[in-house]
Amino acid sequence: MASITIRNLDEQLKAQLRMAAARHGHSMEEEARIILRGALNQTSTTGLGTRIRERFADAGGIELDLPSRSDKPRDPGFDA
């Protein structure tokens, strides 16, 4: 098995890892392995657009007044 060293780990994050490990009855190393395994084994069968829509579906949104497509283009006013 391979080993890694994680440098510059925030004390807050280290404390959270230690607390999670204690809650689950694991060592900090085992807890980190479980977290990494879970994060890297997630596979998605849907596309990015579908996942974004599903994530924000309950957020509500806003209604916009869109001009009809029969409107003629307006001059942007870029006089040379």
BALO-854599 format. One record per residue: residue in one letter; x, z negated, y negated of N, C-alpha, C in turn; residue number from 1. Coordinates in Angstrom, 2 decimals. Example, Ala and Ser with C-alpha at 12.3 -4.5 7.8 and 13.67 -1.06 7.14 Angstrom:
<atoms>
+------+---------+---------+---------+---------+---------+---------+---------+---------+---------+-----+
| rest |     n.u |     n.w |     n.v |    ca.u |    ca.w |    ca.v |     c.u |     c.w |     c.v |  nr |
+------+---------+---------+---------+---------+---------+---------+---------+---------+---------+-----+
|    A |   13.19 |   -7.80 |    5.69 |   12.30 |   -7.80 |    4.50 |   13.20 |   -7.80 |    3.30 |   1 |
|    S |   12.85 |   -7.08 |    2.25 |   13.67 |   -7.14 |    1.06 |   12.90 |   -7.87 |   -0.03 |   2 |
+------+---------+---------+---------+---------+---------+---------+---------+---------+---------+-----+
</atoms>
This chain:
<atoms>
+------+---------+---------+---------+---------+---------+---------+---------+---------+---------+-----+
| rest |     n.u |     n.w |     n.v |    ca.u |    ca.w |    ca.v |     c.u |     c.w |     c.v |  nr |
+------+---------+---------+---------+---------+---------+---------+---------+---------+---------+-----+
|    M |    0.83 |    0.00 |    1.19 |    0.00 |    0.00 |    0.00 |    0.87 |    0.00 |   -1.25 |   1 |
|    A |    0.38 |    0.66 |   -2.25 |    1.10 |    0.74 |   -3.52 |    0.76 |   -0.45 |   -4.41 |   2 |
|    S |    1.64 |   -0.73 |   -5.33 |    1.42 |   -1.80 |   -6.31 |    1.54 |   -1.20 |   -7.71 |   3 |
|    I |    0.78 |   -1.79 |   -8.64 |    0.90 |   -1.39 |  -10.05 |    1.02 |   -2.65 |  -10.89 |   4 |
|    T |    1.62 |   -2.49 |  -12.04 |    1.71 |   -3.56 |  -13.03 |    0.98 |   -3.09 |  -14.27 |   5 |
|    I |    0.11 |   -3.92 |  -14.79 |   -0.62 |   -3.57 |  -16.01 |   -0.05 |   -4.42 |  -17.14 |   6 |
|    R |    0.62 |   -3.76 |  -18.07 |    1.22 |   -4.45 |  -19.20 |    0.27 |   -4.44 |  -20.40 |   7 |
|    N |    0.52 |   -5.33 |  -21.32 |   -0.23 |   -5.41 |  -22.58 |   -1.73 |   -5.59 |  -22.37 |   8 |
|    L |   -2.09 |   -6.37 |  -21.38 |   -3.49 |   -6.67 |  -21.11 |   -3.93 |   -7.77 |  -22.07 |   9 |
|    D |   -5.01 |   -7.54 |  -22.79 |   -5.52 |   -8.53 |  -23.74 |   -5.84 |   -9.83 |  -23.01 |  10 |
|    E |   -5.56 |  -10.95 |  -23.66 |   -5.86 |  -12.25 |  -23.07 |   -7.35 |  -12.41 |  -22.78 |  11 |
|    Q |   -8.18 |  -11.89 |  -23.68 |   -9.64 |  -11.95 |  -23.50 |  -10.06 |  -11.21 |  -22.23 |  12 |
|    L |   -9.51 |  -10.02 |  -22.03 |   -9.83 |   -9.22 |  -20.85 |   -9.33 |   -9.92 |  -19.58 |  13 |
|    K |   -8.14 |  -10.50 |  -19.65 |   -7.59 |  -11.22 |  -18.51 |   -8.48 |  -12.42 |  -18.16 |  14 |
|    A |   -8.96 |  -13.11 |  -19.18 |   -9.85 |  -14.25 |  -18.94 |  -11.16 |  -13.80 |  -18.31 |  15 |
|    Q |  -11.70 |  -12.67 |  -18.77 |  -12.93 |  -12.14 |  -18.18 |  -12.72 |  -11.76 |  -16.72 |  16 |
|    L |  -11.59 |  -11.16 |  -16.42 |  -11.27 |  -10.79 |  -15.04 |  -11.15 |  -12.05 |  -14.18 |  17 |
|    R |  -10.49 |  -13.06 |  -14.70 |  -10.32 |  -14.32 |  -13.96 |  -11.68 |  -14.96 |  -13.68 |  18 |
|    M |  -12.57 |  -14.96 |  -14.68 |  -13.90 |  -15.56 |  -14.51 |  -14.74 |  -14.77 |  -13.49 |  19 |
|    A |  -14.67 |  -13.44 |  -13.58 |  -15.41 |  -12.62 |  -12.61 |  -14.90 |  -12.85 |  -11.20 |  20 |
|    A |  -13.59 |  -12.94 |  -11.06 |  -12.99 |  -13.18 |   -9.75 |  -13.46 |  -14.52 |   -9.20 |  21 |
|    A |  -13.49 |  -15.54 |  -10.04 |  -13.93 |  -16.86 |   -9.60 |  -15.40 |  -16.84 |   -9.18 |  22 |
|    R |  -16.24 |  -16.14 |   -9.95 |  -17.66 |  -16.04 |   -9.61 |  -17.86 |  -15.39 |   -8.25 |  23 |
|    H |  -17.06 |  -14.38 |   -7.94 |  -17.21 |  -13.63 |   -6.70 |  -16.36 |  -14.17 |   -5.56 |  24 |
|    G |  -15.58 |  -15.21 |   -5.83 |  -14.75 |  -15.81 |   -4.79 |  -13.56 |  -14.95 |   -4.39 |  25 |
|    H |  -13.04 |  -14.16 |   -5.33 |  -11.90 |  -13.29 |   -5.07 |  -10.71 |  -13.72 |   -5.92 |  26 |
|    S |   -9.55 |  -13.21 |   -5.53 |   -8.39 |  -13.34 |   -6.41 |   -8.56 |  -12.34 |   -7.56 |  27 |
|    M |   -7.78 |  -12.52 |   -8.60 |   -7.84 |  -11.56 |   -9.71 |   -7.43 |  -10.17 |   -9.24 |  28 |
|    E |   -6.44 |  -10.09 |   -8.37 |   -6.00 |   -8.79 |   -7.85 |   -7.13 |   -8.11 |   -7.08 |  29 |
|    E |   -7.81 |   -8.87 |   -6.22 |   -8.90 |   -8.28 |   -5.44 |  -10.04 |   -7.84 |   -6.34 |  30 |
|    E |  -10.35 |   -8.65 |   -7.34 |  -11.41 |   -8.29 |   -8.29 |  -11.05 |   -7.00 |   -9.02 |  31 |
|    A |   -9.79 |   -6.87 |   -9.44 |   -9.36 |   -5.64 |  -10.12 |   -9.47 |   -4.44 |   -9.18 |  32 |
|    R |   -9.10 |   -4.62 |   -7.90 |   -9.23 |   -3.52 |   -6.93 |  -10.67 |   -3.10 |   -6.76 |  33 |
|    I |  -11.56 |   -4.08 |   -6.68 |  -12.99 |   -3.77 |   -6.51 |  -13.52 |   -3.01 |   -7.73 |  34 |
|    I |  -13.14 |   -3.46 |   -8.91 |  -13.59 |   -2.79 |  -10.15 |  -13.06 |   -1.37 |  -10.20 |  35 |
|    L |  -11.79 |   -1.18 |   -9.92 |  -11.19 |    0.16 |   -9.94 |  -11.84 |    1.06 |   -8.90 |  36 |
|    R |  -12.02 |    0.54 |   -7.70 |  -12.64 |    1.33 |   -6.63 |  -14.04 |    1.78 |   -7.03 |  37 |
|    G |  -14.82 |    0.87 |   -7.58 |  -16.18 |    1.20 |   -8.00 |  -16.21 |    2.22 |   -9.13 |  38 |
|    A |  -15.30 |    2.07 |  -10.08 |  -15.27 |    3.00 |  -11.22 |  -14.84 |    4.39 |  -10.79 |  39 |
|    L |  -13.90 |    4.47 |   -9.88 |  -13.36 |    5.78 |   -9.49 |  -14.16 |    6.47 |   -8.40 |  40 |
|    N |  -15.00 |    5.74 |   -7.69 |  -15.80 |    6.34 |   -6.62 |  -17.15 |    6.83 |   -7.10 |  41 |
|    Q |  -17.46 |    6.64 |   -8.37 |  -18.73 |    7.12 |   -8.90 |  -18.71 |    8.64 |   -8.97 |  42 |
|    T |  -19.63 |    9.26 |   -8.29 |  -19.74 |   10.71 |   -8.36 |  -21.11 |   11.05 |   -8.92 |  43 |
|    S |  -21.17 |   12.11 |   -9.63 |  -22.42 |   12.52 |  -10.25 |  -22.86 |   13.85 |   -9.69 |  44 |
|    T |  -24.15 |   13.94 |   -9.38 |  -24.69 |   15.20 |   -8.88 |  -25.45 |   15.94 |   -9.97 |  45 |
|    T |  -25.51 |   15.37 |  -11.17 |  -26.21 |   16.03 |  -12.26 |  -25.21 |   16.45 |  -13.34 |  46 |
|    G |  -25.63 |   17.36 |  -14.17 |  -24.78 |   17.86 |  -15.23 |  -24.72 |   16.88 |  -16.40 |  47 |
|    L |  -23.78 |   17.13 |  -17.28 |  -23.57 |   16.26 |  -18.43 |  -24.81 |   16.21 |  -19.32 |  48 |
|    G |  -25.41 |   17.35 |  -19.60 |  -26.59 |   17.39 |  -20.46 |  -27.74 |   16.56 |  -19.89 |  49 |
|    T |  -27.94 |   16.66 |  -18.59 |  -28.99 |   15.88 |  -17.93 |  -28.71 |   14.40 |  -18.03 |  50 |
|    R |  -27.47 |   14.00 |  -17.82 |  -27.11 |   12.58 |  -17.89 |  -27.28 |   12.05 |  -19.31 |  51 |
|    I |  -26.94 |   12.84 |  -20.33 |  -27.12 |   12.40 |  -21.72 |  -28.61 |   12.24 |  -22.02 |  52 |
|    R |  -29.42 |   13.21 |  -21.61 |  -30.86 |   13.13 |  -21.85 |  -31.47 |   11.91 |  -21.17 |  53 |
|    E |  -31.07 |   11.64 |  -19.92 |  -31.59 |   10.48 |  -19.21 |  -31.17 |    9.18 |  -19.87 |  54 |
|    R |  -29.95 |    9.14 |  -20.36 |  -29.46 |    7.91 |  -20.98 |  -30.21 |    7.57 |  -22.26 |  55 |
|    F |  -30.55 |    8.58 |  -23.06 |  -31.17 |    8.35 |  -24.35 |  -32.67 |    8.67 |  -24.36 |  56 |
|    A |  -33.28 |    8.86 |  -23.21 |  -34.69 |    9.24 |  -23.15 |  -35.60 |    8.18 |  -23.75 |  57 |
|    D |  -35.29 |    6.93 |  -23.56 |  -36.14 |    5.85 |  -24.05 |  -35.81 |    5.43 |  -25.47 |  58 |
|    A |  -34.86 |    6.09 |  -26.09 |  -34.43 |    5.70 |  -27.44 |  -35.43 |    6.12 |  -28.51 |  59 |
|    G |  -36.42 |    6.90 |  -28.16 |  -37.40 |    7.33 |  -29.15 |  -36.98 |    8.63 |  -29.79 |  60 |
|    G |  -36.40 |    8.54 |  -30.93 |  -35.97 |    9.74 |  -31.64 |  -36.72 |    9.89 |  -32.94 |  61 |
|    I |  -36.58 |   11.04 |  -33.56 |  -37.25 |   11.31 |  -34.82 |  -37.92 |   12.66 |  -34.73 |  62 |
|    E |  -38.90 |   12.85 |  -35.55 |  -39.59 |   14.14 |  -35.65 |  -39.09 |   14.85 |  -36.90 |  63 |
|    L |  -38.73 |   16.09 |  -36.77 |  -38.25 |   16.87 |  -37.90 |  -39.25 |   17.97 |  -38.23 |  64 |
|    D |  -39.44 |   18.21 |  -39.52 |  -40.26 |   19.33 |  -39.96 |  -39.36 |   20.56 |  -39.97 |  65 |
|    L |  -39.59 |   21.45 |  -39.03 |  -38.77 |   22.66 |  -38.94 |  -39.49 |   23.81 |  -39.61 |  66 |
|    P |  -38.77 |   24.62 |  -40.37 |  -39.41 |   25.79 |  -40.99 |  -39.81 |   26.78 |  -39.91 |  67 |
|    S |  -40.85 |   27.54 |  -40.21 |  -41.28 |   28.53 |  -39.23 |  -40.23 |   29.63 |  -39.13 |  68 |
|    R |  -40.21 |   30.32 |  -38.03 |  -39.22 |   31.37 |  -37.82 |  -39.54 |   32.63 |  -38.62 |  69 |
|    S |  -40.71 |   32.67 |  -39.23 |  -41.06 |   33.85 |  -40.03 |  -40.44 |   33.79 |  -41.43 |  70 |
|    D |  -39.87 |   32.64 |  -41.80 |  -39.22 |   32.54 |  -43.11 |  -38.02 |   33.48 |  -43.16 |  71 |
|    K |  -37.85 |   34.10 |  -44.33 |  -36.71 |   34.99 |  -44.51 |  -35.47 |   34.17 |  -44.85 |  72 |
|    P |  -34.31 |   34.66 |  -44.49 |  -33.07 |   33.94 |  -44.84 |  -32.94 |   33.79 |  -46.35 |  73 |
|    R |  -32.38 |   32.65 |  -46.76 |  -32.19 |   32.40 |  -48.19 |  -30.75 |   32.75 |  -48.56 |  74 |
|    D |  -30.58 |   33.13 |  -49.82 |  -29.25 |   33.42 |  -50.35 |  -28.51 |   32.10 |  -50.51 |  75 |
|    P |  -27.32 |   31.95 |  -49.88 |  -26.59 |   30.69 |  -49.98 |  -25.98 |   30.48 |  -51.36 |  76 |
|    G |  -25.95 |   31.50 |  -52.20 |  -25.44 |   31.36 |  -53.56 |  -23.93 |   31.38 |  -53.66 |  77 |
|    F |  -23.26 |   32.11 |  -52.80 |  -21.81 |   32.22 |  -52.86 |  -21.41 |   33.46 |  -53.68 |  78 |
|    D |  -21.66 |   33.41 |  -54.96 |  -21.33 |   34.55 |  -55.82 |  -19.83 |   34.61 |  -56.00 |  79 |
|    A |  -19.30 |   35.83 |  -55.88 |  -17.86 |   36.01 |  -56.01 |  -17.44 |   36.22 |  -57.42 |  80 |
+------+---------+---------+---------+---------+---------+---------+---------+---------+---------+-----+
</atoms>
